[in-house]
Amino acid sequence: MSKEKVLEALLGAEDMLDAKALVELTGLERADIDKAIKALKKEEKIESPKRCFYAAVK
C-alpha cells in the first residue's frame, strides 16, 4: 500500500524527490517511506540518481 503511494508520487513528480518531500506528498510516516523506498529500489522501480533523492524508472 505505501509502496504504491510512493511510486505514484514519484511518477507524478517533475524532478527527483527526497524522503521529506515524499512524507509531505503522501502523508505517510517517514519509517513507511523508508521501507517503501528500499522495496521499490530492490524491485528496480525507482532509482537514486543523486544521494538521498529518488526518481521513478520510466
PQR file with spaces between the fields and no chain letter, atoms N, CA, C, O and H, PARSE charges and radii, in Angstrom:
ATOM       1  N    MET     1       0.826   -1.187    0.000 -0.4000 1.5000
ATOM       2  CA   MET     1       0.000    0.000    0.000 -0.0000 2.0000
ATOM       3  C    MET     1       0.875    1.257    0.000  0.5500 1.7000
ATOM       4  O    MET     1       0.683    2.131   -0.844 -0.5500 1.4000
ATOM       5  N    SER     2       1.808    1.362    0.906 -0.4000 1.5000
ATOM       6  CA   SER     2       2.671    2.541    0.929 -0.0000 2.0000
ATOM       7  C    SER     2       3.602    2.567   -0.285  0.5500 1.7000
ATOM       8  O    SER     2       3.970    3.637   -0.770 -0.5500 1.4000
ATOM       9  H    SER     2       1.964    0.651    1.592  0.4000 1.0000
ATOM      10  N    LYS     3       3.981    1.378   -0.773 -0.4000 1.5000
ATOM      11  CA   LYS     3       4.830    1.325   -1.970 -0.0000 2.0000
ATOM      12  C    LYS     3       4.126    1.988   -3.146  0.5500 1.7000
ATOM      13  O    LYS     3       4.738    2.744   -3.900 -0.5500 1.4000
ATOM      14  H    LYS     3       3.682    0.509   -0.379  0.4000 1.0000
ATOM      15  N    GLU     4       2.838    1.702   -3.297 -0.4000 1.5000
ATOM      16  CA   GLU     4       2.079    2.262   -4.404 -0.0000 2.0000
ATOM      17  C    GLU     4       1.983    3.781   -4.290  0.5500 1.7000
ATOM      18  O    GLU     4       2.103    4.493   -5.287 -0.5500 1.4000
ATOM      19  H    GLU     4       2.341    1.088   -2.685  0.4000 1.0000
ATOM      20  N    LYS     5       1.765    4.275   -3.068 -0.4000 1.5000
ATOM      21  CA   LYS     5       1.669    5.730   -2.863 -0.0000 2.0000
ATOM      22  C    LYS     5       2.991    6.411   -3.193  0.5500 1.7000
ATOM      23  O    LYS     5       3.012    7.462   -3.835 -0.5500 1.4000
ATOM      24  H    LYS     5       1.667    3.697   -2.258  0.4000 1.0000
ATOM      25  N    VAL     6       4.086    5.814   -2.754 -0.4000 1.5000
ATOM      26  CA   VAL     6       5.409    6.389   -3.018 -0.0000 2.0000
ATOM      27  C    VAL     6       5.697    6.365   -4.511  0.5500 1.7000
ATOM      28  O    VAL     6       6.159    7.363   -5.065 -0.5500 1.4000
ATOM      29  H    VAL     6       4.069    4.960   -2.233  0.4000 1.0000
ATOM      30  N    LEU     7       5.434    5.250   -5.167 -0.4000 1.5000
ATOM      31  CA   LEU     7       5.684    5.142   -6.602 -0.0000 2.0000
ATOM      32  C    LEU     7       4.815    6.135   -7.370  0.5500 1.7000
ATOM      33  O    LEU     7       5.289    6.775   -8.309 -0.5500 1.4000
ATOM      34  H    LEU     7       5.059    4.440   -4.717  0.4000 1.0000
ATOM      35  N    GLU     8       3.561    6.267   -6.984 -0.4000 1.5000
ATOM      36  CA   GLU     8       2.648    7.212   -7.633 -0.0000 2.0000
ATOM      37  C    GLU     8       3.164    8.646   -7.492  0.5500 1.7000
ATOM      38  O    GLU     8       3.131    9.417   -8.451 -0.5500 1.4000
ATOM      39  H    GLU     8       3.176    5.748   -6.221  0.4000 1.0000
ATOM      40  N    ALA     9       3.636    8.998   -6.306 -0.4000 1.5000
ATOM      41  CA   ALA     9       4.183   10.341   -6.070 -0.0000 2.0000
ATOM      42  C    ALA     9       5.410   10.586   -6.942  0.5500 1.7000
ATOM      43  O    ALA     9       5.562   11.669   -7.509 -0.5500 1.4000
ATOM      44  H    ALA     9       3.662    8.372   -5.527  0.4000 1.0000
ATOM      45  N    LEU    10       6.280    9.594   -7.053 -0.4000 1.5000
ATOM      46  CA   LEU    10       7.486    9.745   -7.867 -0.0000 2.0000
ATOM      47  C    LEU    10       7.160    9.815   -9.355  0.5500 1.7000
ATOM      48  O    LEU    10       7.800   10.559  -10.099 -0.5500 1.4000
ATOM      49  H    LEU    10       6.156    8.715   -6.593  0.4000 1.0000
ATOM      50  N    LEU    11       6.174    9.048   -9.785 -0.4000 1.5000
ATOM      51  CA   LEU    11       5.777    9.084  -11.195 -0.0000 2.0000
ATOM      52  C    LEU    11       5.176   10.440  -11.555  0.5500 1.7000
ATOM      53  O    LEU    11       5.345   10.915  -12.678 -0.5500 1.4000
ATOM      54  H    LEU    11       5.654    8.444   -9.180  0.4000 1.0000
ATOM      55  N    GLY    12       4.484   11.056  -10.619 -0.4000 1.5000
ATOM      56  CA   GLY    12       3.859   12.347  -10.874 -0.0000 2.0000
ATOM      57  C    GLY    12       4.790   13.534  -10.706  0.5500 1.7000
ATOM      58  O    GLY    12       4.437   14.653  -11.079 -0.5500 1.4000
ATOM      59  H    GLY    12       4.347   10.670   -9.707  0.4000 1.0000
ATOM      60  N    ALA    13       5.965   13.308  -10.156 -0.4000 1.5000
ATOM      61  CA   ALA    13       6.907   14.404   -9.903 -0.0000 2.0000
ATOM      62  C    ALA    13       7.674   14.764  -11.170  0.5500 1.7000
ATOM      63  O    ALA    13       7.993   13.902  -11.990 -0.5500 1.4000
ATOM      64  H    ALA    13       6.251   12.399   -9.853  0.4000 1.0000
ATOM      65  N    GLU    14       7.957   16.040  -11.309 -0.4000 1.5000
ATOM      66  CA   GLU    14       8.731   16.503  -12.462 -0.0000 2.0000
ATOM      67  C    GLU    14      10.228   16.347  -12.244  0.5500 1.7000
ATOM      68  O    GLU    14      11.009   16.329  -13.196 -0.5500 1.4000
ATOM      69  H    GLU    14       7.698   16.740  -10.643  0.4000 1.0000
ATOM      70  N    ASP    15      10.620   16.233  -10.973 -0.4000 1.5000
ATOM      71  CA   ASP    15      12.037   16.133  -10.643 -0.0000 2.0000
ATOM      72  C    ASP    15      12.213   15.067   -9.561  0.5500 1.7000
ATOM      73  O    ASP    15      11.233   14.482   -9.101 -0.5500 1.4000
ATOM      74  H    ASP    15       9.986   16.247  -10.200  0.4000 1.0000
ATOM      75  N    MET    16      13.439   14.819   -9.162 -0.4000 1.5000
ATOM      76  CA   MET    16      13.715   13.863   -8.095 -0.0000 2.0000
ATOM      77  C    MET    16      13.142   14.374   -6.783  0.5500 1.7000
ATOM      78  O    MET    16      13.035   15.583   -6.575 -0.5500 1.4000
ATOM      79  H    MET    16      14.236   15.295   -9.536  0.4000 1.0000
ATOM      80  N    LEU    17      12.774   13.460   -5.902 -0.4000 1.5000
ATOM      81  CA   LEU    17      12.243   13.818   -4.589 -0.0000 2.0000
ATOM      82  C    LEU    17      13.067   13.144   -3.502  0.5500 1.7000
ATOM      83  O    LEU    17      13.609   12.058   -3.703 -0.5500 1.4000
ATOM      84  H    LEU    17      12.861   12.478   -6.070  0.4000 1.0000
ATOM      85  N    ASP    18      13.156   13.796   -2.351 -0.4000 1.5000
ATOM      86  CA   ASP    18      13.795   13.166   -1.202 -0.0000 2.0000
ATOM      87  C    ASP    18      12.702   12.628   -0.276  0.5500 1.7000
ATOM      88  O    ASP    18      11.514   12.840   -0.517 -0.5500 1.4000
ATOM      89  H    ASP    18      12.716   14.679   -2.187  0.4000 1.0000
ATOM      90  N    ALA    19      13.106   11.947    0.761 -0.4000 1.5000
ATOM      91  CA   ALA    19      12.147   11.312    1.668 -0.0000 2.0000
ATOM      92  C    ALA    19      11.243   12.339    2.339  0.5500 1.7000
ATOM      93  O    ALA    19      10.057   12.080    2.545 -0.5500 1.4000
ATOM      94  H    ALA    19      14.071   11.775    0.957  0.4000 1.0000
ATOM      95  N    LYS    20      11.792   13.497    2.681 -0.4000 1.5000
ATOM      96  CA   LYS    20      10.987   14.540    3.329 -0.0000 2.0000
ATOM      97  C    LYS    20       9.851   14.997    2.408  0.5500 1.7000
ATOM      98  O    LYS    20       8.717   15.168    2.858 -0.5500 1.4000
ATOM      99  H    LYS    20      12.755   13.707    2.514  0.4000 1.0000
ATOM     100  N    ALA    21      10.148   15.191    1.147 -0.4000 1.5000
ATOM     101  CA   ALA    21       9.121   15.592    0.180 -0.0000 2.0000
ATOM     102  C    ALA    21       8.084   14.491    0.017  0.5500 1.7000
ATOM     103  O    ALA    21       6.895   14.777   -0.130 -0.5500 1.4000
ATOM     104  H    ALA    21      11.069   15.052    0.782  0.4000 1.0000
ATOM     105  N    LEU    22       8.520   13.236    0.040 -0.4000 1.5000
ATOM     106  CA   LEU    22       7.578   12.122   -0.079 -0.0000 2.0000
ATOM     107  C    LEU    22       6.654   12.037    1.123  0.5500 1.7000
ATOM     108  O    LEU    22       5.478   11.703    0.978 -0.5500 1.4000
ATOM     109  H    LEU    22       9.486   13.004    0.159  0.4000 1.0000
ATOM     110  N    VAL    23       7.174   12.336    2.312 -0.4000 1.5000
ATOM     111  CA   VAL    23       6.333   12.364    3.511 -0.0000 2.0000
ATOM     112  C    VAL    23       5.239   13.413    3.335  0.5500 1.7000
ATOM     113  O    VAL    23       4.072   13.153    3.627 -0.5500 1.4000
ATOM     114  H    VAL    23       8.129   12.607    2.430  0.4000 1.0000
ATOM     115  N    GLU    24       5.615   14.595    2.858 -0.4000 1.5000
ATOM     116  CA   GLU    24       4.650   15.684    2.670 -0.0000 2.0000
ATOM     117  C    GLU    24       3.625   15.345    1.598  0.5500 1.7000
ATOM     118  O    GLU    24       2.440   15.638    1.763 -0.5500 1.4000
ATOM     119  H    GLU    24       6.563   14.806    2.620  0.4000 1.0000
ATOM     120  N    LEU    25       4.063   14.733    0.505 -0.4000 1.5000
ATOM     121  CA   LEU    25       3.153   14.422   -0.601 -0.0000 2.0000
ATOM     122  C    LEU    25       2.193   13.273   -0.296  0.5500 1.7000
ATOM     123  O    LEU    25       1.027   13.310   -0.689 -0.5500 1.4000
ATOM     124  H    LEU    25       5.025   14.494    0.371  0.4000 1.0000
ATOM     125  N    THR    26       2.685   12.262    0.399 -0.4000 1.5000
ATOM     126  CA   THR    26       1.876   11.064    0.614 -0.0000 2.0000
ATOM     127  C    THR    26       1.151   11.047    1.949  0.5500 1.7000
ATOM     128  O    THR    26       0.135   10.367    2.092 -0.5500 1.4000
ATOM     129  H    THR    26       3.632   12.232    0.718  0.4000 1.0000
ATOM     130  N    GLY    27       1.657   11.783    2.926 -0.4000 1.5000
ATOM     131  CA   GLY    27       1.067   11.751    4.259 -0.0000 2.0000
ATOM     132  C    GLY    27       1.464   10.525    5.066  0.5500 1.7000
ATOM     133  O    GLY    27       0.926   10.281    6.146 -0.5500 1.4000
ATOM     134  H    GLY    27       2.482   12.336    2.810  0.4000 1.0000
ATOM     135  N    LEU    28       2.416    9.749    4.534 -0.4000 1.5000
ATOM     136  CA   LEU    28       2.881    8.550    5.235 -0.0000 2.0000
ATOM     137  C    LEU    28       3.948    8.914    6.259  0.5500 1.7000
ATOM     138  O    LEU    28       4.550    9.986    6.194 -0.5500 1.4000
ATOM     139  H    LEU    28       2.853    9.947    3.657  0.4000 1.0000
ATOM     140  N    GLU    29       4.170    8.013    7.199 -0.4000 1.5000
ATOM     141  CA   GLU    29       5.238    8.193    8.189 -0.0000 2.0000
ATOM     142  C    GLU    29       6.589    7.980    7.516  0.5500 1.7000
ATOM     143  O    GLU    29       6.691    7.264    6.519 -0.5500 1.4000
ATOM     144  H    GLU    29       3.681    7.142    7.251  0.4000 1.0000
ATOM     145  N    ARG    30       7.625    8.608    8.070 -0.4000 1.5000
ATOM     146  CA   ARG    30       8.971    8.503    7.498 -0.0000 2.0000
ATOM     147  C    ARG    30       9.447    7.050    7.457  0.5500 1.7000
ATOM     148  O    ARG    30      10.087    6.640    6.489 -0.5500 1.4000
ATOM     149  H    ARG    30       7.542    9.189    8.880  0.4000 1.0000
ATOM     150  N    ALA    31       9.145    6.273    8.491 -0.4000 1.5000
ATOM     151  CA   ALA    31       9.576    4.864    8.516 -0.0000 2.0000
ATOM     152  C    ALA    31       8.928    4.085    7.381  0.5500 1.7000
ATOM     153  O    ALA    31       9.566    3.224    6.775 -0.5500 1.4000
ATOM     154  H    ALA    31       8.626    6.607    9.278  0.4000 1.0000
ATOM     155  N    ASP    32       7.666    4.381    7.088 -0.4000 1.5000
ATOM     156  CA   ASP    32       6.973    3.706    5.983 -0.0000 2.0000
ATOM     157  C    ASP    32       7.571    4.109    4.634  0.5500 1.7000
ATOM     158  O    ASP    32       7.695    3.284    3.728 -0.5500 1.4000
ATOM     159  H    ASP    32       7.148    5.080    7.580  0.4000 1.0000
ATOM     160  N    ILE    33       7.936    5.375    4.513 -0.4000 1.5000
ATOM     161  CA   ILE    33       8.581    5.859    3.287 -0.0000 2.0000
ATOM     162  C    ILE    33       9.901    5.130    3.078  0.5500 1.7000
ATOM     163  O    ILE    33      10.193    4.669    1.975 -0.5500 1.4000
ATOM     164  H    ILE    33       7.836    6.045    5.248  0.4000 1.0000
ATOM     165  N    ASP    34      10.693    5.027    4.132 -0.4000 1.5000
ATOM     166  CA   ASP    34      11.999    4.360    4.032 -0.0000 2.0000
ATOM     167  C    ASP    34      11.847    2.898    3.616  0.5500 1.7000
ATOM     168  O    ASP    34      12.613    2.406    2.787 -0.5500 1.4000
ATOM     169  H    ASP    34      10.456    5.402    5.028  0.4000 1.0000
ATOM     170  N    LYS    35      10.862    2.202    4.188 -0.4000 1.5000
ATOM     171  CA   LYS    35      10.628    0.796    3.822 -0.0000 2.0000
ATOM     172  C    LYS    35      10.186    0.685    2.370  0.5500 1.7000
ATOM     173  O    LYS    35      10.639   -0.200    1.644 -0.5500 1.4000
ATOM     174  H    LYS    35      10.240    2.601    4.861  0.4000 1.0000
ATOM     175  N    ALA    36       9.305    1.579    1.950 -0.4000 1.5000
ATOM     176  CA   ALA    36       8.809    1.558    0.571 -0.0000 2.0000
ATOM     177  C    ALA    36       9.937    1.843   -0.411  0.5500 1.7000
ATOM     178  O    ALA    36      10.039    1.184   -1.446 -0.5500 1.4000
ATOM     179  H    ALA    36       8.938    2.298    2.540  0.4000 1.0000
ATOM     180  N    ILE    37      10.784    2.815   -0.097 -0.4000 1.5000
ATOM     181  CA   ILE    37      11.918    3.146   -0.964 -0.0000 2.0000
ATOM     182  C    ILE    37      12.840    1.938   -1.106  0.5500 1.7000
ATOM     183  O    ILE    37      13.262    1.599   -2.212 -0.5500 1.4000
ATOM     184  H    ILE    37      10.702    3.350    0.744  0.4000 1.0000
ATOM     185  N    LYS    38      13.146    1.301    0.005 -0.4000 1.5000
ATOM     186  CA   LYS    38      14.028    0.133   -0.030 -0.0000 2.0000
ATOM     187  C    LYS    38      13.439   -0.974   -0.908  0.5500 1.7000
ATOM     188  O    LYS    38      14.146   -1.574   -1.717 -0.5500 1.4000
ATOM     189  H    LYS    38      12.803    1.577    0.903  0.4000 1.0000
ATOM     190  N    ALA    39      12.146   -1.238   -0.742 -0.4000 1.5000
ATOM     191  CA   ALA    39      11.489   -2.291   -1.531 -0.0000 2.0000
ATOM     192  C    ALA    39      11.420   -1.917   -3.009  0.5500 1.7000
ATOM     193  O    ALA    39      11.668   -2.763   -3.868 -0.5500 1.4000
ATOM     194  H    ALA    39      11.572   -0.751   -0.084  0.4000 1.0000
ATOM     195  N    LEU    40      11.092   -0.679   -3.315 -0.4000 1.5000
ATOM     196  CA   LEU    40      10.990   -0.246   -4.715 -0.0000 2.0000
ATOM     197  C    LEU    40      12.344   -0.238   -5.405  0.5500 1.7000
ATOM     198  O    LEU    40      12.434   -0.542   -6.594 -0.5500 1.4000
ATOM     199  H    LEU    40      10.891    0.008   -2.618  0.4000 1.0000
ATOM     200  N    LYS    41      13.404    0.109   -4.669 -0.4000 1.5000
ATOM     201  CA   LYS    41      14.745    0.054   -5.255 -0.0000 2.0000
ATOM     202  C    LYS    41      15.127   -1.393   -5.561  0.5500 1.7000
ATOM     203  O    LYS    41      15.728   -1.676   -6.598 -0.5500 1.4000
ATOM     204  H    LYS    41      13.331    0.357   -3.703  0.4000 1.0000
ATOM     205  N    LYS    42      14.776   -2.306   -4.653 -0.4000 1.5000
ATOM     206  CA   LYS    42      15.086   -3.723   -4.859 -0.0000 2.0000
ATOM     207  C    LYS    42      14.351   -4.262   -6.090  0.5500 1.7000
ATOM     208  O    LYS    42      14.883   -5.091   -6.829 -0.5500 1.4000
ATOM     209  H    LYS    42      14.288   -2.076   -3.811  0.4000 1.0000
ATOM     210  N    GLU    43      13.119   -3.779   -6.301 -0.4000 1.5000
ATOM     211  CA   GLU    43      12.317   -4.200   -7.456 -0.0000 2.0000
ATOM     212  C    GLU    43      12.706   -3.432   -8.723  0.5500 1.7000
ATOM     213  O    GLU    43      12.155   -3.685   -9.794 -0.5500 1.4000
ATOM     214  H    GLU    43      12.687   -3.106   -5.701  0.4000 1.0000
ATOM     215  N    GLU    44      13.650   -2.499   -8.605 -0.4000 1.5000
ATOM     216  CA   GLU    44      14.142   -1.675   -9.709 -0.0000 2.0000
ATOM     217  C    GLU    44      13.047   -0.817  -10.337  0.5500 1.7000
ATOM     218  O    GLU    44      13.071   -0.552  -11.539 -0.5500 1.4000
ATOM     219  H    GLU    44      14.097   -2.294   -7.735  0.4000 1.0000
ATOM     220  N    LYS    45      12.091   -0.386   -9.520 -0.4000 1.5000
ATOM     221  CA   LYS    45      11.033    0.506   -9.992 -0.0000 2.0000
ATOM     222  C    LYS    45      11.405    1.971   -9.782  0.5500 1.7000
ATOM     223  O    LYS    45      10.855    2.861  -10.430 -0.5500 1.4000
ATOM     224  H    LYS    45      12.072   -0.601   -8.543  0.4000 1.0000
ATOM     225  N    ILE    46      12.352    2.208   -8.863 -0.4000 1.5000
ATOM     226  CA   ILE    46      12.862    3.559   -8.657 -0.0000 2.0000
ATOM     227  C    ILE    46      14.381    3.507   -8.648  0.5500 1.7000
ATOM     228  O    ILE    46      14.991    2.454   -8.466 -0.5500 1.4000
ATOM     229  H    ILE    46      12.799    1.485   -8.337  0.4000 1.0000
ATOM     230  N    GLU    47      14.975    4.693   -8.853 -0.4000 1.5000
ATOM     231  CA   GLU    47      16.427    4.792   -8.831 -0.0000 2.0000
ATOM     232  C    GLU    47      16.819    6.000   -7.986  0.5500 1.7000
ATOM     233  O    GLU    47      15.987    6.848   -7.667 -0.5500 1.4000
ATOM     234  H    GLU    47      14.480    5.549   -9.001  0.4000 1.0000
ATOM     235  N    SER    48      18.066    6.061   -7.641 -0.4000 1.5000
ATOM     236  CA   SER    48      18.588    7.175   -6.854 -0.0000 2.0000
ATOM     237  C    SER    48      19.742    7.814   -7.618  0.5500 1.7000
ATOM     238  O    SER    48      20.906    7.509   -7.360 -0.5500 1.4000
ATOM     239  H    SER    48      18.743    5.372   -7.901  0.4000 1.0000
ATOM     240  N    PRO    49      19.416    8.710   -8.569 -0.5600 1.5000
ATOM     241  CA   PRO    49      20.471    9.326   -9.372  0.2800 2.0000
ATOM     242  C    PRO    49      21.391   10.233   -8.555  0.5500 1.7000
ATOM     243  O    PRO    49      22.540   10.466   -8.931 -0.5500 1.4000
ATOM     244  N    LYS    50      20.882   10.735   -7.450 -0.4000 1.5000
ATOM     245  CA   LYS    50      21.641   11.606   -6.571 -0.0000 2.0000
ATOM     246  C    LYS    50      21.386   11.122   -5.150  0.5500 1.7000
ATOM     247  O    LYS    50      20.261   10.745   -4.821 -0.5500 1.4000
ATOM     248  H    LYS    50      19.949   10.546   -7.145  0.4000 1.0000
ATOM     249  N    ARG    51      22.397   11.126   -4.314 -0.4000 1.5000
ATOM     250  CA   ARG    51      22.272   10.573   -2.966 -0.0000 2.0000
ATOM     251  C    ARG    51      21.081   11.160   -2.224  0.5500 1.7000
ATOM     252  O    ARG    51      20.929   12.379   -2.136 -0.5500 1.4000
ATOM     253  H    ARG    51      23.311   11.432   -4.581  0.4000 1.0000
ATOM     254  N    CYS    52      20.239   10.282   -1.694 -0.4000 1.5000
ATOM     255  CA   CYS    52      19.049   10.626   -0.899 -0.0000 2.0000
ATOM     256  C    CYS    52      17.914   11.240   -1.727  0.5500 1.7000
ATOM     257  O    CYS    52      16.943   11.736   -1.155 -0.5500 1.4000
ATOM     258  H    CYS    52      20.362    9.292   -1.766  0.4000 1.0000
ATOM     259  N    PHE    53      18.015   11.215   -3.027 -0.4000 1.5000
ATOM     260  CA   PHE    53      16.937   11.672   -3.901 -0.0000 2.0000
ATOM     261  C    PHE    53      16.533   10.512   -4.798  0.5500 1.7000
ATOM     262  O    PHE    53      17.368    9.702   -5.201 -0.5500 1.4000
ATOM     263  H    PHE    53      18.803   10.812   -3.491  0.4000 1.0000
ATOM     264  N    TYR    54      15.250   10.442   -5.105 -0.4000 1.5000
ATOM     265  CA   TYR    54      14.725    9.285   -5.819 -0.0000 2.0000
ATOM     266  C    TYR    54      13.876    9.709   -7.013  0.5500 1.7000
ATOM     267  O    TYR    54      13.268   10.779   -7.020 -0.5500 1.4000
ATOM     268  H    TYR    54      14.571   11.099   -4.778  0.4000 1.0000
ATOM     269  N    ALA    55      13.852    8.850   -8.009 -0.4000 1.5000
ATOM     270  CA   ALA    55      13.049    9.074   -9.211 -0.0000 2.0000
ATOM     271  C    ALA    55      12.527    7.729   -9.686  0.5500 1.7000
ATOM     272  O    ALA    55      13.172    6.697   -9.504 -0.5500 1.4000
ATOM     273  H    ALA    55      14.345    7.980   -8.003  0.4000 1.0000
ATOM     274  N    ALA    56      11.355    7.756  -10.294 -0.4000 1.5000
ATOM     275  CA   ALA    56      10.764    6.526  -10.833 -0.0000 2.0000
ATOM     276  C    ALA    56      11.519    6.140  -12.111  0.5500 1.7000
ATOM     277  O    ALA    56      11.913    7.005  -12.893 -0.5500 1.4000
ATOM     278  H    ALA    56      10.830    8.595  -10.442  0.4000 1.0000
ATOM     279  N    VAL    57      11.712    4.864  -12.307 -0.4000 1.5000
ATOM     280  CA   VAL    57      12.317    4.365  -13.531 -0.0000 2.0000
ATOM     281  C    VAL    57      11.227    4.352  -14.591  0.5500 1.7000
ATOM     282  O    VAL    57      10.172    3.746  -14.404 -0.5500 1.4000
ATOM     283  H    VAL    57      11.392    4.161  -11.672  0.4000 1.0000
ATOM     284  N    LYS    58      11.487    5.019  -15.694 -0.4000 1.5000
ATOM     285  CA   LYS    58      10.443    5.137  -16.744 -0.0000 2.0000
ATOM     286  C    LYS    58      10.810    4.346  -17.964  0.5500 1.7000
ATOM     287  O    LYS    58      10.057    4.329  -18.937 -0.5500 1.4000
ATOM     288  H    LYS    58      12.344    5.511  -15.846  0.4000 1.0000
